[in-house]
Structure formats: structure tokens, C-alpha cells
Amino acid sequence: MTKKVIFISSVQKEFSAEREALRQFLTKDPLLGRFFDVFLFEAVPALDQPADTVYISEVDRADIYVGLLGNDYGYARDKNFSPVEREFNRASVTGKIRFVFIKGIDDSARDPRMQSLIQKAGVELVRRRFNTIPELVGAVYASCVKYLEEQQLIRTGPFDSSPCLKAGLEDLDDEKIMKFLLHARRARGMPLAEDSTSQEVLTHLNLLEHGKPTNAAVLLFGKQPQRFLISSEVKCAHFHGLDVAKPIPSYQVYKGTAFDCVDQSVDFVMSKINLWVGTRKDGPQVPVEYEIPREVVAEGIVNAVAHRDYSSNGSVQVMLFADRLEIWNPGALPLSITLAKLRQPHGSVPANPLLAEALYLTKYIERMGTGTRDMIRRCREAGLQEPEFSQTDGFVTTIWRSKVVSQSAGEVTGEVTGEVTGEVTGEVRRLLKVLAGEMKRTDLQKALNLRHEDSFRETYLVPALESKMIEMTVPSKPKSSKQRYRLTAKGLLYSSKEENNNAL
């Protein structure tokens, strides 16, 4: 990172102590020293150049001009401006950021020309007065911090509430905003009419900053969020063993909005873990039971997406091993919450409150800090070992898989894995298991407890169609609202063989 240069107005005997104090503070302060270099005229070695040429060139090089105005005006060569006023004028003409500090409140003792310069500065910008060096240092510190905030070099507020500098309203998807509105109205009773405009929805959610979309707006409704926030993708990998090792059987990088990334990542895990499929003796839809409840998988992934540090270059990683699911995110617990408190009743302290609010309104998360305890409870109920939470170079949630899952009173017909068996993938086998008669795409997704339409089509539906295991009832109109799917003769034969194998 290239440091910004602060030019402190040239040699003035009455400010020698103040100038040196500012130099010491700005260069040695742990925060400001990272961002700023300081120029003092007296630190320049002897040069064969006129002094005014040197300090004017340094004003041109600087990013910020700090003017110290006192009683003395200084020597005005050839009845012209003094160095102090020449510097101020140059900084003004060249559009520099200017911080002007005036010593004392009694202007009567000042050189008339200095009084005139102070009045001119007051017309052009906000001035600050000081009496002591500590007052001056504090005022300069506050001005520098505000500058860094405005330049998005540091943040004092949440990342998600900051404007996404390179994005405009045209980079948001109106259809996604309207879909969110309908979902939020049904899920939480969001108090906006269905015919509200995108602008009204964004304003209600505090997702606009001076007319620009915030980072949260881009994460939630962006057409291409990763164009602006590269690391907001989620990386998913499936390993057969207990450690990260190549070759990786299955690896996906999911992009899109926060909703898309969560849904696709959860569906990825659900397609790889064990699934027990029951019989249809109690109804047309077969009961299914995943070895890890979907709610547990979803909670872990949603937490990672909602509470991660989006200023980090790291992405959320979801890694499925033979014995566990690990979810890593580049973030840390709030200082008020410890690992032990995650297992106890605790408050909700979201790292990205605007993002969390939208996820709450669509029932992806709760606002009461109950998520981790719900995960623990659901794992216990499913006969699983309690999840573990750890803080290393990021935050890690470990969800343990089951070696043996209890089977429900004769309903289980066999275990279906996500592996490839012959010409049929595990995902297609699952689809064949739940397909009864003629079913809509949405009903198939619901039966398998999957949420992301595109992911379902790509991983389940299209491979099943291409393998000729299922067919459309209206093949001439693939997008027909009356479209249903059913087993082909090939699919019926395969399913029958599967049932016979499971019965043995």
C-alpha cells in the first residue's frame, strides 16, 4: 500500500514545537503511521534550489495539506504572499485535502495579513482552533481518521453498511429484490406492500448510502456480487478420507448472492452425505432421513456466510470428510462471546447486521443467538456427537457424521450414497427413490429437502433425463407450468433392481 503524504506548512518559528510534535505523532502512531508519511520543510537537505520552489513542489506531491495559522504572517518576498499563504493557495488550486488549524481565539494581535488569510480559509473550508499541542494533535488525529474512513481505508462501522464504491443501482437485480420481498412478507410479515419498488425495499432495509448500494445490498441482490466482492464465493469439497488429499472427488465453487451461495452449498453437502429412504406404505411420498439433519448443515453454513469477515481475501470453505463436516470462515467471534458461551444462552452480535437482517426476514437465521444451541440440540436428537467450534486463523464449525444411524421401524429400505454406481450417479439414484408417478420439479426438490433450483436441475434433474431414467410428461414444452416427471421403462427396471438388492 502506498502511503499518503501529509504536508505540514513550511517553517514558522512560532510553530516549531507543534510541527515536530505532529511529525512524531503521525509517524509513530500505530494506526496513522501505517497510512501516512509526513513532509517537514526543515527535514529537506541543502539543495541548489530556491526554497519556494521546493515547498511548492512538495505541496503538489502531497495528498493532504495541514496549515498552521498563528499571529505571524511571515516574510513576503517582493511584497508578494508569504510562504504560508502561497502553500495554502497552491493546495487550494490543486484540489488537495486541507486541514487548517488556528492557534488562539484572540485575532486582534495577529498580523492583518494573517487575519485576512484566516478569513479566506474560513470561507473555503472548516477551520479548527487550538491552544495547546495536545489539542492540536487530537484535532489532527480526528481529521486524519475521518479522511481514512471517507477513503474506505479504515472502517468504524460494519463492513456491510459501507457503500460498495464501484457498484451502482444498475448492478442490483430487481427480480431478486421482488422475490425477497414476497418471501419476507410470508416468512416474517415484512411491512411493505407487494407492489413496493426496489428503491423502497432497499431503503426500508437501510441498504442505500447516499444513493449508492451498500456492500450488503450487493451481497444480497447483486447481479454478479463476486465482481465487486471477489471472496464472497463459497468453496465446497468432498473427500473420501479423513484429511485433505488429492485427488478431490468433488469440488465446487459457488457464486451468486448470499442466498444462492447458502442454498447451493447446503445442497452440495446433502447430495454427498448418507440418505435413508423409507417405503410408501403410509402415503404416496416416501420418508427420507439424512444422516445429518439439513437444519444443522444449513445453520453452520448460514452462520459462516452471515458472520464472516468480508474484508478478508479468504472465502468460506465447506469440506466434507468421511467422519465430519468442517465449515471454515475468515472471521472471529465478537469480544463479548467466547467459545464456551456459544453452548449457553447468549445474545446475538452479528458481524454484518444488515446482511443478517435480510437473512432473518427470510428465515435463514434467527435473531436471538439460538443458532449454535439449536445445532447442538438437533445433533443430539439425531444421535450424533455434539458439534465443535474452534477459533484458529478463522472460525471453524465441525459437525460429526454418524457411523451408524438408527433406522425407523422397518421404513428404511437401504442406504443411498452420493457415489457413482455404474452409469447412475448417487444424486440420480436419490431422485429415482423419491419419484412416484408423475411429480413436479418443486415436489421432487421438497421430497429431497433441497432448496436451490439451478443446483437441483444441474446435479439431479438433467443427469436423470440424460441417462433416460426419467422423462418429461410435456417434452415439447420443457418450461410448461404443467410439466411433470416420471420414470421411464429403463428407470422402472433400474429402481426394481435396486429394491431387490436392498431387500437381500
N, C-alpha and C positions, 0 to 999 in steps of 0.2 A: 504494500500500500504506500503510495506517495504521500508524504506529509504535506499539510497545508502550511503556508508561510505567513506568520504574523509580523507586520512591520510596526514597530513602536516608534512614534515620531522622533525625529532626529535630536541631536544633542541640545538639551536645555539644562543649564546649570541648576535651576530650581527643582528639577525632577530627576537628578542623578540617582538618588536613593530609590525613588519609586520605579525607575526604569530597570535598575538592577534587581529589585525585588520581583518585578514581573517576569524578568528573564529567568531567574532562579525557579520561580513557582511554575511557570509554564513548561519548562523543560524537565523538571523533576517530578511534577505531579504524575501519579501512576496512570491516570486517565488521559489528561490533556497531552502528556508527553508522548503518548502513542500516536497522536494525530497532528501535532504542531511542531514546527521549527520557528525560532524567533530571530529576527534581524534587529540588531542594535548598531547604529552608525559607528560608535566608538570601537566596536569589535572588528571593523574593517582595517586591514593592514594598510600601510602607506602606499598610495598609488599616485602615478603621474597623471591625475585627472582632477578637474575641478570638483569640489565637494558636492555642489548642487547636481552635477551630472550623475554622481554616484547614488545619492539618495533618491533621486527621481527614478533612476533605473531600477532601484530596489523596490520602490512603490509599485512599479509596473510588474515586477516579478511576484509580488506578494498576493495572497488571497484575501487577507484581512488587514485593514489599516486601523491601528489604535492611536488616537490622538489625545495627548495630554495637554490641556489648556490651563494656564495659570495667570499670573499677573504680567509677566514679561512677554513682550511681543517678539523680541529678537531683532537681530541686525537685518535691515532691509537694504540690500546692496543696490546702489544706483536708484535710491528712492523707489524700489520695487517691493514686492512681497518678501516677507521673511521666509526662512526655510519651513517653518511650521505651516504657514498658510499655503506655500507652494505645494507642500506634500498633501495637504488637505484638498486643495483644488485638483491635484493630479489624481488622487484617489476618487474624487467625485466624477471627474470627466471620464475616467476609465472604468467606472462602474464597480469599484471594489466594495466589499462589505466594510462598513465604517462603524467603529465604536469610539465615541467621543466622551471623555471624562474631564470634568471641570473641577478644579480644586477650590474649595471655599464657596461661601454663599454671598460674600460681600463683593460686588462688582465695582464698587466706587474706586478701589485702589488699583484697578487694572489699567494698563496702557489702553488708551482709547481705541487703538487699532486692534488690540486683543478683544475688547468689548465688541467691536464690530464683527470680528471673526466668530465670537461665541454666538452672536445674534444670527449670523449667516448659517452656522451649523445647526442652530435651533430650528430654523425654517426648513432645513433639508432632512433632518433626522432627529431621533430621540436622543437626548443627552442625559448623562448621569453625573451627579455631583458627589464629591467625596472630600473628607477632611484628613483621614489618616491612611497610611499604607495598607493596613488590614482591610479597610473599607474598599480601597481601590482593588486590591487583589480579589476580594469577594465579588465585586461587581464585574470584573473582567472574567472571572470563572463562570458566573451565571450567563454572561453573554456568549462565551465560547460553548458552553453546554447547549444553549438554545440553538446556536448555529449547527452543531453536530446533529441535534435532533431534526432540524429542518432539512438537513442534507441526508437524512436517513443513515447516518454513520453510527449513531447510537440510538437506543430506544429507552424511554422511561415507561411507556405503556406497552400493552400486549402487542405481539407481532401481528396478530390477525386484525387488529384495529387500525394499523398503519395503512396509508394508501399504497396500492400497488402501482409504483411510479410509471411503469411503461404500459400499463393496461388502461383501456377506455371502456365506456359502456358498450361499445360495439363488440367487445371481446367477451361479453356475457351472453348466455343463451336464454332468450325469453321463454322458450318452450320448457326448459328445465325449471325456470323460476315459477311458471304457472303450475307445473306438475308438483313442485314443492308446496305451493300454496294449497292446492287441493288436498294433498297428503296431510299437511299440518292442520288444516281445518278439521279433517276427520279424526286425526290422532289426538290432538290436544285442544281442539276448539279455537284455533288461532283466529283472533277477532278482526279479520279482514274479509271483505266481500269477495266472492269468487271472480267477479269482474274487475278486481283491482288491477292496476297497471304494474308492470315490472318495477317502475320507479317507486311506486307506493310500497311494494313489498320490500324493496331494498332499503327504503327509508325507515320503514317500521322495524326492520332488523338491525338498524344502525350500520349498514354495510356500505354507506357512502361517506366520503370525507372530502368536503369542498367539491362535490360533484364527481369525484373520481371513485372507482370501486376500490374497496379495501382488499387486503390480502385474503380475508375470509370470503369476500364476495367471489373472488376468482377461484378459490378452492372449492366453493360450494356450487357455483353456477357457470364457471368459465367454459368456453368452447374448447379451449386447449390449455388447461391450467398449468401443465408442465412447460409450456412455452415461457411462462413468467416465473414459475416456482419449480425449478427442474427436479429437485429432490422430493417432491410431493408424491412421487410414484410409490408403489409397494412391490417389493420383490418377494416372490414365493418359490420355495424349492422343496422337493421331496427326496429324501434319502432313505435307502433300504436299511442301512445300518444305524449305528448309534452316534456316528460322528460325521462331520462334513468331509465328504470324499468324492472324488470324480471317478467315473462319470456320474453326472446328476441325472437320475431317471426322468425327472420332470422339473422344469424351471420356467417360470412365467414372470414377466414384469408388467404390472397392471397400471395403466394411466387413466386419466379422466378426473372427474370431480371426486371429492371426498366420499360421496355416496357410492360412486362407481367402484372406487378402489376398495372400499369395505366389502361391498357385496361380492365382487369378483374374487377377492382374497378368501372370504369365508367359503364361497362355493368351491374354490380350489381345494381347501382343506377337506370339506365334506366329501368331495369326489375321491379322496385318497384314503380316508380312514374306513374302518370296517363298518359294514351296514348289515343288520339282520332284518330280513323281510319275512313277515308273517303270512298267514293264509287269509282267504276272503270268506271264511266261514261266518263272520259276524257282519259282513257288508260287502259292497262292491269294491271298496278301496282297501288295499292291503295295508296293514300296520307296518311301519318301518321304525327301526331303532338304531341310531348311530352310536358308536362306542363312546364318543364324546358328545354330549348334548350341544346342539347348534348354538343355544343361548350362551354357552360357555366360550365357544370358539369366537362367536360374534363379539362378546364383551371384551375379550382380550384384544382383538384386532381393532375394534372401535376405540378403545382406550388409547392404543398406540397412535392411531391417526389423529385423535382429538387432542391429545396432551403432549405430543412430541414437540421438539424444538425445530421450528421450520426455518430458522436462520442457519441451521447446520446443513452441511453438504451431504450428510448421511440420509438414507431412505429407510423406511420401516421394512424390516425383514421378517418374513414368516417362514419358519423352517420346520418341516415335519420329519421326525425320525421314527425308527421302529418302536421306540418306547415313550416318546414325548413329542409335544408341540412346543416350539420356542418362538416367542414373538418379541422382537427387539425393536426399540425405537430410540432415536437420538434425543433423549430428554432426561429430565431428572425430577424427582419428587419435590414439591414445594417444601420450603424450610420448615413449615408448620406440621408436616406429615412425615412420619417415619415408616419404615417397612413394617414395624410391629403394629402401628396404628391402622394399616391397611386391613388388618384382620379384625379390627374393632370398629364400632360406630365412629365415624369421623365426618367432618364437613367436606363439602365439595369445593376444591380450589383449582378451577380449570386454568391451564396454561394459555389456552386460546378461548376466551369466554364467548366471543361472537360465533365462532365455529361450533362450540359446544351447545350454544343456544339453539342453533338450527338443527343440530343432531337430536337435541331433546324434543323439539317440536315435532319431529318425525318419528319419535320413539326409538331412536337408535341408542340413546342413553337416558339415564335418569339424572336428576339434579341433586340428589340427596347424599352422594358419596356412598351409595349402597352397592355399586357395581362389583367391587372385589369380593365383598361378603356374599353376594348372590352367586358368584362363580364358585366360591368355596362350598356353599350350601348345595348347589346343583351337582357338583362333583361328588360330594358325599352321597347324595341321593342316587347317583348313578353307579355307586360302588367304586369310585375312582379315588386315588390318592389326592390329597388336597393340593391345589396349585401352589407354586412357589413364586416369590417375587424377589428380585435382586437388582442392585444398582452397581454397575461396573462403569464401562465407558458409555453407557446408556442405561435404559431401563429394560429389564428382561422379565417377561412372564413365562413361566414353564407350566404347561398343562400335561399331566401324565396320562398316557394311554392305558387301556386295560389289556391285560394278558388273557383274561377270561371274562366275558361279560355274561351275566345271568340271563337266561332265556325265559321268556314269559310263557308259562303254562301251555306248551305244545304249539304255540303260534309260530315259532321260528322254523323256517324250512331250510335254512342254510346260511352260510356266511358268503357275502359278496365283497370282493376287494376291488381296489382300483387298478389292478394289474391287467395286462393284456393276456387274454386266453384265446389262442388261435387267431381268428380274423376279427374277433369281437373284443373291444376294449371294455374295461371294467365299468366305465360310465354307461356304455350301451347296454351292458348286462343289467345294470340297475334300472335303466329305463324299461327294458323288457319285463322286468319283475313287477313293476307297478302298473304297466299298461293293461287295462282291462276294457275290452270292447272298443268303443270309439271315444277318445278323450281330447279335450282342448289342450293347447300348449300350456296355458296357465294352470290347468288342473294337474298336468304332469309335473310342472315345477313345484306346485304345492305338495303333491304326493311325496316328492323327494326332498322337500324343505329347502328349496333353492330360491334365490331372490333375483339374481341378475339375468335379465332376458338374453342379452347378447352372449354372455358366457354359457348359458344353458344351450342356446342354439348351436354355438360353435363346438362345444365339448360333448353334448349328448345328442341333440336332435339331428343335426346334419350328419354325423357319423352313422347314426342308426338308419337314416334314409339312404345314405350312400352304400351301406352294407346290405341294402334290400331287406332288412329285418322288419322295417315298418314302412308304411306308405300313407300318403295323404288321401283323405276322402274327396277332396276337390283339387286334384292335381293341376287342373288348368288355371286355377286362381290361388297361387300359394299364399297370398295375403288376405284371402277371404275371411270375413268375420265368422263364417260358418265352417271354417276349416277344422277338421278333426284328424287324429292319427290313430292307426290301428295296425295290428300285427299282420305281416304278410304270411303266406304259406311257409316260407323259409323261417320267419320269426316264430311262428307257432311250433314248427318242428324243433327249432333250437330250444325254445322255452320248455317244451315237453321233455327233451333230453336232460335239460338242467334239473327239472323237477325229479326225474327218475334218478339222476345221480345223487341229488340231495337226500332222496329217500333211502338210499342204500346205507 
